[in-house]
Amino acid sequence: MNLRFLICAAVLLGAFASRDGHAQNPGAAPPVTHKKQPLKGIELIRWQYALAESSYTLNPVNSLYDRFIEASERMVTAACMAASLQTLEYTAPPASKECLEAIRDLETNNPHNPTAICARSGIDSPECISTFKNQPTKVYKPNREDLNLKDDPELELSYRLDIERNANSVTQARQDFFNLLDQQFKAANDPAVPKPAPAEIRTKAAKLLRQSCHFVRLKWIAGPVLNDFADAQVQATPTSDPSHETAKLMQELQNAMNPERAQTPSAAATASASAATKTRVRLISPGCRDAINQVRNALPDFGQPLCYLYGWYTPQCLRGLRKERQMMQNEPLPKPGIPSPPSSTVPFEEF
């Protein structure tokens, strides 16, 4: 059990203790140094990362490895790339210790990880564009045998809970979006019908996507994997050499520092080496797929469907958002007295 794990465990235990202490002793004065507010933003992501790392360290199985790397990618995007969704630019990592450590840890635990490559090289770099070119997106269904995900029962549970929890909000968001499209169609044929503003339609489209795409997961799957979407039918080829140079070098350094462990690689190291030969696959729900297709058909120049399809910190997403922003700049200004809906391009905490 390494020092980092002990620190993570201590932080988690301390967090739970500080939150539960007053509940166990109602007569005690509330703690002064801890606010009773839920964790948000990067604080929440740090907590999720520490929890995922601790869980995987205790039980280094494939499903927990996938969760750990998921959390690691979120940590990298939060620490390094969050501003890119506002500026629509990212050329190099900031001079931040947390950012650089997050990239290094992700590269160590998942060699050739696309998010780490883009965080280090820039989203418009040839390396980033190349590595995300063949990243497949699959539509997850519990009975889908070609994905071979039976070893991850939590995945199905999470999927079903998400469907049940968001069913009503998805239905309402879809109805609101199609009502505006219907109004737009009627306005084109009847001058008496007010025409909805393009920004208003985009706002409803963004809400439909947000409500429909809560379930997004990353998995590392053995063998070539085809993209489920017709505009990206590129076969993703996993790295053929299981002994990547980066992973090999890291192992040699660890062996030099710990010669007594050189002949007995840990289960975590074995899982990491195994994942390096697999394909990184983005899983979305059927409802998310439907929302993406509906919005893309209605609004071809809207950028967000690409972000839900490929990931928010990807070349595809930023290109789509840039195109959308350019389109918005060319739109006529709203008439005086008519408030403009908020921009649909907002920071998003997904990966």
C-alpha positions as CSV (number, residue, x, y, z in Angstrom):
1,M,0.0,0.0,0.0
2,N,1.8,3.1,-1.2
3,L,2.0,6.5,0.5
4,R,-0.2,8.1,-2.1
5,F,-3.0,5.7,-1.4
6,L,-2.7,6.3,2.3
7,I,-2.9,10.0,1.8
8,C,-6.0,9.6,-0.4
9,A,-7.7,7.4,2.1
10,A,-6.9,9.8,4.9
11,V,-8.4,12.7,2.9
12,L,-11.6,10.7,2.2
13,L,-12.0,9.6,5.8
14,G,-11.4,13.2,6.9
15,A,-14.0,14.5,4.5
16,F,-16.6,12.0,5.7
17,A,-15.8,12.6,9.3
18,S,-16.1,16.4,8.9
19,R,-19.5,16.0,7.2
20,D,-20.9,13.5,9.6
21,G,-19.5,14.7,12.9
22,H,-22.2,17.3,13.6
23,A,-25.0,14.9,12.6
24,Q,-23.8,12.4,15.2
25,N,-23.7,15.1,17.9
26,P,-26.5,17.6,17.3
27,G,-25.7,19.6,20.4
28,A,-22.2,20.4,19.3
29,A,-21.4,23.7,17.6
30,P,-21.1,23.5,13.8
31,P,-17.6,23.3,12.5
32,V,-16.2,26.7,11.6
33,T,-13.7,25.6,8.9
34,H,-16.2,23.4,6.9
35,K,-19.1,24.8,4.9
36,K,-22.1,22.5,4.6
37,Q,-22.2,22.8,0.8
38,P,-21.9,20.1,-1.8
39,L,-18.6,19.8,-3.6
40,K,-18.6,21.4,-7.1
41,G,-16.4,21.9,-10.0
42,I,-12.8,20.8,-9.7
43,E,-13.2,20.1,-6.0
44,L,-15.8,17.4,-6.8
45,I,-13.5,16.1,-9.6
46,R,-10.6,15.9,-7.2
47,W,-12.7,13.9,-4.7
48,Q,-14.0,11.6,-7.4
49,Y,-10.4,11.0,-8.6
50,A,-9.1,10.2,-5.1
51,L,-12.0,7.8,-4.6
52,A,-11.5,6.0,-8.0
53,E,-7.8,5.7,-7.4
54,S,-8.3,4.2,-3.9
55,S,-11.0,1.8,-5.1
56,Y,-8.7,0.5,-7.9
57,T,-5.7,0.3,-5.6
58,L,-7.7,-1.9,-3.2
59,N,-9.2,-4.1,-6.0
60,P,-7.3,-3.8,-9.3
61,V,-9.9,-5.3,-11.7
62,N,-10.7,-4.1,-15.2
63,S,-14.0,-2.4,-14.4
64,L,-12.4,-0.3,-11.6
65,Y,-9.4,0.4,-13.9
66,D,-11.8,1.9,-16.4
67,R,-13.4,4.1,-13.7
68,F,-10.0,5.2,-12.5
69,I,-8.8,6.3,-16.0
70,E,-12.2,8.0,-16.6
71,A,-11.6,10.0,-13.4
72,S,-8.0,10.7,-14.4
73,E,-9.2,12.1,-17.7
74,R,-11.7,14.3,-16.0
75,M,-8.9,15.5,-13.7
76,V,-6.7,16.4,-16.6
77,T,-9.4,18.3,-18.5
78,A,-10.5,20.2,-15.3
79,A,-6.9,21.1,-14.3
80,C,-5.6,21.9,-17.7
81,M,-8.3,22.5,-20.4
82,A,-11.4,23.9,-18.7
83,A,-11.1,27.3,-20.3
84,S,-10.9,25.9,-23.8
85,L,-14.7,25.6,-23.9
86,Q,-14.9,29.4,-23.6
87,T,-11.9,30.4,-25.7
88,L,-12.2,27.5,-28.1
89,E,-8.5,27.3,-28.1
90,Y,-5.9,25.1,-26.4
91,T,-2.3,25.0,-27.5
92,A,-0.3,23.8,-24.5
93,P,-0.8,23.0,-20.8
94,P,-0.7,25.9,-18.4
95,A,2.2,26.3,-16.0
96,S,0.2,24.6,-13.2
97,K,1.7,21.9,-11.0
98,E,-1.7,20.2,-10.7
99,C,-2.2,20.1,-14.4
100,L,1.3,18.7,-15.2
101,E,1.0,16.1,-12.4
102,A,-2.4,15.1,-13.7
103,I,-1.1,14.6,-17.3
104,R,1.9,12.6,-16.0
105,D,-0.2,10.3,-13.9
106,L,-2.6,9.7,-16.7
107,E,0.3,8.9,-19.1
108,T,1.8,6.5,-16.6
109,N,-1.4,4.6,-15.8
110,N,-2.8,4.6,-19.4
111,P,0.1,5.0,-22.0
112,H,-0.9,6.8,-25.2
113,N,-4.1,8.1,-23.7
114,P,-5.8,10.5,-26.2
115,T,-6.8,13.1,-23.5
116,A,-3.2,13.1,-22.2
117,I,-1.8,13.6,-25.7
118,C,-4.1,16.5,-26.4
119,A,-3.5,18.1,-23.0
120,R,0.3,18.0,-23.6
121,S,0.4,18.8,-27.3
122,G,-2.7,21.0,-27.9
123,I,-6.1,20.2,-29.3
124,D,-5.2,21.4,-32.8
125,S,-1.9,19.5,-32.9
126,P,-1.4,16.7,-35.4
127,E,-0.9,14.3,-32.5
128,C,-4.2,15.1,-30.9
129,I,-6.1,15.1,-34.2
130,S,-4.6,11.7,-35.1
131,T,-5.2,10.0,-31.8
132,F,-8.9,11.0,-31.7
133,K,-9.5,10.3,-35.3
134,N,-10.1,6.6,-34.6
135,Q,-11.8,6.8,-31.2
136,P,-15.1,4.9,-31.6
137,T,-18.4,5.8,-30.0
138,K,-20.8,2.9,-29.3
139,V,-24.4,2.9,-28.2
140,Y,-24.6,0.9,-25.0
141,K,-27.3,-1.6,-24.3
142,P,-27.2,-4.1,-21.5
143,N,-27.8,-7.1,-23.9
144,R,-25.3,-6.0,-26.5
145,E,-22.9,-9.0,-26.8
146,D,-20.3,-7.5,-29.2
147,L,-19.0,-5.2,-26.4
148,N,-18.4,-8.1,-24.0
149,L,-19.1,-6.0,-20.9
150,K,-20.6,-8.7,-18.7
151,D,-17.8,-8.3,-16.2
152,D,-19.1,-4.8,-15.3
153,P,-22.5,-5.2,-13.6
154,E,-22.3,-1.7,-12.2
155,L,-22.4,-0.3,-15.8
156,E,-25.9,-1.8,-16.4
157,L,-27.2,-0.6,-13.1
158,S,-25.9,2.9,-13.7
159,Y,-27.5,2.8,-17.2
160,R,-30.9,1.7,-15.9
161,L,-31.0,4.2,-13.0
162,D,-30.2,7.0,-15.4
163,I,-33.0,6.0,-17.8
164,E,-35.5,6.0,-14.9
165,R,-34.3,9.2,-13.2
166,N,-34.3,11.3,-16.4
167,A,-37.2,9.9,-18.4
168,N,-39.6,12.8,-17.6
169,S,-37.1,15.6,-18.1
170,V,-36.0,14.0,-21.5
171,T,-39.6,13.8,-22.7
172,Q,-40.3,17.4,-21.7
173,A,-37.0,18.7,-23.3
174,R,-37.8,16.8,-26.6
175,Q,-41.3,18.2,-26.7
176,D,-40.1,21.8,-26.1
177,F,-37.5,21.4,-28.9
178,F,-39.9,20.0,-31.4
179,N,-42.6,22.6,-30.5
180,L,-40.1,25.3,-31.5
181,L,-39.3,23.5,-34.7
182,D,-43.0,23.2,-35.5
183,Q,-43.4,26.9,-34.8
184,Q,-40.5,27.7,-37.1
185,F,-42.1,25.7,-39.9
186,K,-45.5,27.4,-39.4
187,A,-43.9,30.8,-39.4
188,A,-42.2,30.1,-42.7
189,N,-45.7,29.6,-44.2
190,D,-47.8,32.0,-42.2
191,P,-46.6,35.6,-41.5
192,A,-49.0,35.8,-38.5
193,V,-47.0,33.1,-36.6
194,P,-44.0,34.6,-34.8
195,K,-40.7,33.1,-35.9
196,P,-38.6,31.8,-33.0
197,A,-35.1,33.2,-32.7
198,P,-32.3,30.9,-33.8
199,A,-30.7,31.3,-30.4
200,E,-33.9,30.1,-28.7
201,I,-33.9,27.0,-30.8
202,R,-30.3,26.3,-30.0
203,T,-31.0,26.7,-26.3
204,K,-33.8,24.1,-26.5
205,A,-31.5,21.8,-28.5
206,A,-28.8,22.1,-25.9
207,K,-31.2,21.2,-23.1
208,L,-32.4,18.2,-25.0
209,L,-28.9,17.0,-25.5
210,R,-28.0,17.7,-21.8
211,Q,-31.0,15.8,-20.5
212,S,-30.6,12.9,-22.9
213,C,-26.8,12.3,-22.5
214,H,-26.3,12.0,-18.8
215,F,-25.0,8.4,-19.3
216,V,-21.6,8.6,-20.8
217,R,-18.8,6.1,-20.0
218,L,-15.4,5.2,-21.2
219,K,-14.4,1.5,-21.5
220,W,-11.2,-0.2,-22.8
221,I,-12.2,-3.1,-25.0
222,A,-10.0,-5.8,-26.6
223,G,-9.8,-6.0,-30.4
224,P,-10.7,-3.7,-33.2
225,V,-13.9,-1.7,-32.5
226,L,-16.1,0.0,-35.2
227,N,-17.8,3.4,-34.7
228,D,-21.6,3.1,-34.5
229,F,-22.0,6.4,-36.4
230,A,-22.1,6.5,-40.2
231,D,-20.0,9.7,-40.5
232,A,-17.1,8.1,-38.7
233,Q,-16.9,4.5,-39.8
234,V,-13.2,4.2,-39.2
235,Q,-11.9,1.1,-37.7
236,A,-10.0,1.8,-34.5
237,T,-6.9,-0.2,-34.4
238,P,-5.4,-0.9,-30.9
239,T,-1.7,-0.7,-30.5
240,S,-0.2,-4.0,-31.6
241,D,2.8,-4.0,-29.3
242,P,1.9,-4.8,-25.7
243,S,5.2,-3.5,-24.4
244,H,4.9,0.2,-25.3
245,E,8.1,2.2,-24.9
246,T,6.6,4.5,-22.3
247,A,5.2,1.8,-20.2
248,K,8.4,-0.3,-20.6
249,L,10.5,2.7,-19.5
250,M,8.3,3.3,-16.5
251,Q,8.6,-0.3,-15.5
252,E,12.3,-0.3,-15.8
253,L,12.6,2.8,-13.6
254,Q,10.3,1.2,-11.0
255,N,12.4,-2.0,-11.0
256,A,15.6,0.0,-10.5
257,M,14.1,1.8,-7.5
258,N,12.5,-1.4,-6.1
259,P,14.6,-4.3,-7.1
260,E,12.8,-6.7,-4.7
261,R,9.6,-6.1,-6.6
262,A,11.1,-6.3,-10.1
263,Q,10.0,-9.9,-10.7
264,T,6.5,-9.5,-9.2
265,P,4.5,-6.9,-11.1
266,S,1.4,-5.7,-9.2
267,A,-2.1,-6.5,-10.4
268,A,-2.5,-2.8,-11.1
269,A,0.5,-2.7,-13.3
270,T,-0.7,-5.8,-15.1
271,A,-4.1,-4.3,-15.7
272,S,-2.5,-1.1,-17.0
273,A,-0.3,-3.0,-19.4
274,S,-3.3,-5.0,-20.6
275,A,-5.3,-1.8,-21.2
276,A,-2.6,-0.4,-23.4
277,T,-3.4,-3.0,-26.0
278,K,-7.1,-2.2,-26.0
279,T,-9.3,0.3,-27.7
280,R,-10.7,3.3,-25.8
281,V,-14.4,3.3,-26.5
282,R,-16.9,6.0,-25.6
283,L,-20.3,4.6,-24.6
284,I,-23.6,6.6,-24.9
285,S,-27.2,5.6,-24.4
286,P,-29.7,5.0,-27.2
287,G,-31.6,8.1,-26.0
288,C,-28.4,10.2,-26.4
289,R,-27.9,8.8,-29.9
290,D,-31.4,9.7,-30.8
291,A,-31.1,13.3,-29.4
292,I,-27.8,13.7,-31.3
293,N,-29.3,12.6,-34.6
294,Q,-32.4,14.7,-34.1
295,V,-30.5,17.9,-33.3
296,R,-28.0,17.3,-36.1
297,N,-30.8,16.9,-38.7
298,A,-32.6,20.0,-37.5
299,L,-29.5,22.2,-36.9
300,P,-26.6,21.0,-39.1
301,D,-24.3,23.9,-37.9
302,F,-24.9,23.4,-34.2
303,G,-21.7,22.3,-32.5
304,Q,-22.8,20.5,-29.4
305,P,-23.9,17.2,-30.9
306,L,-20.3,16.6,-31.9
307,C,-19.2,17.2,-28.3
308,Y,-21.6,14.6,-26.9
309,L,-20.6,12.2,-29.7
310,Y,-16.8,12.5,-29.4
311,G,-16.2,14.2,-26.1
312,W,-16.0,17.9,-25.1
313,Y,-12.2,18.2,-25.1
314,T,-11.6,16.8,-28.6
315,P,-10.7,18.3,-32.0
316,Q,-14.2,17.4,-33.4
317,C,-16.0,19.3,-30.6
318,L,-13.9,22.5,-30.7
319,R,-14.2,22.6,-34.5
320,G,-18.0,22.3,-34.2
321,L,-18.2,25.0,-31.5
322,R,-16.1,27.3,-33.6
323,K,-18.3,26.9,-36.5
324,E,-21.3,27.5,-34.3
325,R,-19.8,30.7,-32.9
326,Q,-19.0,32.0,-36.3
327,M,-22.6,31.3,-37.4
328,M,-23.9,33.2,-34.3
329,Q,-21.8,36.2,-35.1
330,N,-23.4,36.4,-38.6
331,E,-26.9,36.3,-37.2
332,P,-29.0,39.5,-37.2
333,L,-29.3,41.1,-33.7
334,P,-32.6,40.6,-31.9
335,K,-35.2,43.4,-32.1
336,P,-35.1,46.0,-29.2
337,G,-37.1,44.8,-26.2
338,I,-36.7,41.1,-27.0
339,P,-34.2,39.5,-24.6
340,S,-31.7,37.1,-26.2
341,P,-31.6,33.5,-24.8
342,P,-28.2,32.7,-23.3
343,S,-25.5,31.2,-25.5
344,S,-25.7,27.4,-25.8
345,T,-22.0,27.1,-25.6
346,V,-21.2,26.7,-21.9
347,P,-18.5,25.0,-19.9
348,F,-19.2,21.3,-19.4
349,E,-17.7,19.0,-16.8
350,E,-17.7,15.9,-19.0
351,F,-14.7,14.4,-20.6
